[in-house]
Amino acid sequence: MDPVMAKGERYGGGKQPTGRDWLFAAAVGLASIPLGFVGKGTDAHTPDVLGWTLFALSALTLVWRRQYPMGVLVALIFVEGTYHRLDNAHSALIPVTMVAIYSLAVAGPRRRTATVIPTLLGLSVIMLLSINPHEGMELLRISGWIMACAVAGEAVRVHRNYIASIVERAERAERTREEEAARRVAEERLRIARDLHDILAHSITLIGVQTSVASHVLTVDPERLDRTAISKALDDISETCRTARGELRSTLEVLRAAEQPDGRGPLPGLGGLADLVESARTAGAKVTLDVTVGEVPAAVGAAVYRIVQEALTNAVRHAGAGVKVAVRVRPEGGWGLRVSVEDEGPEGAAPVSTGTPGYGLVGMRERVRSVGGTLDAAPRAAGGFAVTAVLPLRLAGAPGDAETAAGSAMEEGNKR
């Protein structure tokens, strides 16, 4: 009969009655008219002009039953009180009264309904007993039906609140799912950006260094052109381009492969460190590799690979082709591993301070943080630059494993 009440809104939702409210009030009034005609042998009489006016006014108040249920009931007390005191047909206004009581109960709260309805019913019985004992006893006899209207209204209110709470929970769950989906999209975009940066920055840096070598060979002594050196430099550039193209193609295939369970495909790991070192050596860097750990989780292996890749890229970019770099991957206690990439800087150059860190260092920190580790990247006192990461090996065993390992890593990092 009434629209569902939204949580926090008034019963009916608006402050102005609608066309349905007017039609409903008219229907209740028309349906009650036959009750206004009384036969012989009764004390009450059929309403006169004033009685019918009060009758119509009582029905008219129902137009605002959804907006102001308590106000409608208070108005009915005065209108119906006058109507009954004039000894008009007393049963004519029972439907109007029941609708008003039902509307008050639906609007709630329960405490008001439990207080107001019995009080008004008791006062009405007392008033009618003083005016017309027969009608007073009749009202007392049907008081159970009146209370039943209040109980029905309370039941409807409870049901509507229950439905509203279900709808609200469903909407909240939907918002949570949307926020989670948006978060996953943002994380995936960040992961893609890191992967592309690691792949392209490393390869482009090596190509730049190799191109500089070829240019140097061409310009240092044009009369004595070293064709072998130029050929080797160009071959290195070509090989680096092929490697970068292959890695980029693999990344794009992973992004497009819907059949992959997580859309990531195989991750790079410790097994790829030798290839990274070899690529840096083709650019002229003097790199040593020392790996003394065995199998590690895929996520940790991928983090180590990307850290070493970015550190080598930065070393070649900032220190030049002849830079000496030491890469070490060693156990850290019994719970993690330590990755260190240290370069000695340009030969013959004094130590310099770093400028504003770029996306490479930001990406390294994000990767380390994603597996619960710590990262330290700073210039060395003796010259050059050092990148050190401490990563936990247990990521998804017991619920506290990652936190314990991460806490240990942070404590160890603070000691350093």
Secondary structure, DSSP 8 states (H G I E B T S, - for coil): ------TTS-TTS-SS--HHHHHHHHHHHHHHGGGG---TT-SSB---HHHHHHHHHHHHHGGGTTT-HHHHHHHHHHHHHHHHHTTB-GGGGHHHHHHHHHHHHHH--HHHHHHHHHHHHHHHHHHHHHH-HHHHHHHHHTHHHHHHHHHHHHHHHHHHHHHHHHHHHHHHHHHHHHHHHHHHHHHHHHHHHHHHHHHHHHHHHHHHHHHHHHHHHHHH-GGG--HHHHHHHHHHHHHHHHHHHHHHHHHHHHHH-TTSSSS--S---GGGHHHHHHHHHHTT-EEEEEE------HHHHHHHHHHHHHHHHHHHHHH-TT-EEEEEEEEETTTEEEEEEEE--STT-------S--HHHHHHHHHHHHTT-EEEEEE-TTSSEEEEEEEES-SSSSTTHHHHHHHHHHHHHHH-
